[in-house]
């Protein structure tokens, strides 16, 4: 019974971190036909991450194939907000330019 209730809320056995990361991965896969691979992925909860709400930034590295056959890897982040049946992934950003401004923006969203 407890697992049934937990499953309705979070998916039995899945942590908030796992649920948030999976939501970001699913969102990114729908935008690029599944060619992007995410690595070093972590969830950084924000102030709205309370009770049955999952909220925060999913951050890591995104690797995509280049036209020349190589791979391009850049830092990324996405904001995830899941409350009940509502799942929103927004503010997805790939840092193609890793200048000081991009580093600051990334670090502000991807910190404990």
Backbone torsions as a table, in degrees:
resi	resn	phi	psi	omega
1	UNK	NA	-44.1	-179.5
2	UNK	-62.8	-43.4	178.6
3	UNK	-62.9	-36.1	178.0
4	UNK	-62.6	-43.6	178.7
5	UNK	-66.5	-43.8	179.7
6	UNK	-63.1	-38.3	179.6
7	UNK	-62.3	-41.1	179.6
8	UNK	-62.8	-32.5	-177.1
9	UNK	-86.1	-49.7	-172.0
10	UNK	-128.3	-7.7	-174.0
11	UNK	88.7	98.4	-169.8
12	UNK	-36.3	118.4	176.4
13	UNK	90.3	-18.0	-179.7
14	UNK	-83.0	133.5	176.6
15	UNK	-80.6	165.8	176.3
16	UNK	-58.8	-37.4	179.2
17	UNK	-62.0	-47.0	179.9
18	UNK	-61.7	-42.5	-178.9
19	UNK	-64.2	-43.9	179.7
20	UNK	-64.5	-44.9	-179.5
21	UNK	-63.3	-44.2	179.0
22	UNK	-63.0	-37.4	177.9
23	UNK	-63.0	-44.1	179.0
24	UNK	-64.8	-42.9	179.1
25	UNK	-61.4	-45.3	179.1
26	UNK	-60.2	-43.7	-179.6
27	UNK	-61.5	-48.4	-177.9
28	UNK	-64.7	-38.8	179.4
29	UNK	-62.8	-33.2	179.5
30	UNK	-72.6	-19.5	-177.8
31	UNK	-91.6	-18.7	-175.1
32	UNK	-132.8	21.1	179.2
33	UNK	59.6	25.0	175.1
34	UNK	78.3	14.4	-177.7
35	UNK	-85.4	-19.0	-179.3
36	UNK	-85.5	133.4	176.6
37	UNK	-108.8	130.9	179.1
38	UNK	-101.8	134.1	179.0
39	UNK	-133.0	163.5	180.0
40	UNK	50.6	42.7	-173.8
41	UNK	-86.4	132.1	178.6
42	UNK	-136.9	155.4	177.2
43	UNK	-108.9	130.3	178.8
44	UNK	-117.6	98.8	-177.5
45	UNK	-63.3	150.9	174.8
46	UNK	-114.0	-171.4	-175.4
47	UNK	-64.8	-18.4	179.5
48	UNK	-87.3	-1.8	-176.3
49	UNK	-82.4	77.0	-178.7
50	UNK	-134.3	155.1	177.8
51	UNK	48.2	-120.9	-176.7
52	UNK	-94.6	13.0	178.6
53	UNK	-102.8	134.5	175.7
54	UNK	-110.6	121.1	-177.2
55	UNK	-148.0	133.4	177.1
56	UNK	160.1	-171.6	-178.4
57	UNK	-104.0	135.5	170.9
58	UNK	-99.1	125.3	-174.3
59	UNK	-131.3	153.7	177.3
60	UNK	169.6	-150.4	178.1
61	UNK	-116.8	141.5	178.7
62	UNK	-116.5	125.3	178.9
63	UNK	-113.8	127.6	179.8
64	UNK	-130.5	149.5	177.8
65	UNK	-70.9	142.1	174.7
66	UNK	-96.7	163.2	-179.3
67	UNK	-60.6	-29.3	-178.4
68	UNK	-82.3	3.1	178.2
69	UNK	97.3	-13.1	178.2
70	UNK	-80.3	-175.7	178.3
71	UNK	-118.4	145.1	175.5
72	UNK	-116.4	126.6	180.0
73	UNK	-118.9	127.4	179.6
74	UNK	-136.9	153.2	174.4
75	UNK	-66.2	150.2	176.7
76	UNK	-143.0	161.7	167.3
77	UNK	-149.2	153.1	175.2
78	UNK	-142.2	140.3	173.6
79	UNK	-89.1	132.7	179.7
80	UNK	-118.2	133.2	174.7
81	UNK	-136.2	114.2	179.9
82	UNK	-125.2	122.4	178.4
83	UNK	-138.8	112.0	-176.3
84	UNK	62.6	-127.3	180.0
85	UNK	-85.8	-7.8	-178.0
86	UNK	-86.3	122.4	179.9
87	UNK	-125.2	118.4	179.8
88	UNK	-125.8	129.6	173.5
89	UNK	-120.6	117.8	-175.6
90	UNK	-135.6	178.7	174.8
91	UNK	52.1	39.1	177.2
92	UNK	-76.5	128.4	-175.2
93	UNK	-138.9	126.7	172.0
94	UNK	-103.5	126.0	-175.5
95	UNK	-87.3	78.7	178.8
96	UNK	-67.9	-31.3	175.5
97	UNK	-108.6	116.9	-174.7
98	UNK	-103.7	56.5	177.3
99	UNK	-85.4	-178.5	-176.2
100	UNK	-59.9	-39.7	179.1
101	UNK	-62.7	-44.3	179.5
102	UNK	-65.0	-39.7	178.3
103	UNK	-62.2	-44.6	-179.5
104	UNK	-64.0	-46.1	179.4
105	UNK	-59.8	-47.0	179.1
106	UNK	-61.3	-47.9	-177.9
107	UNK	-64.8	-33.0	178.3
108	UNK	-67.0	-31.4	-178.0
109	UNK	-92.0	-28.5	-172.8
110	UNK	-112.0	65.1	179.2
111	UNK	-141.0	154.2	178.3
112	UNK	-74.7	NA	NA
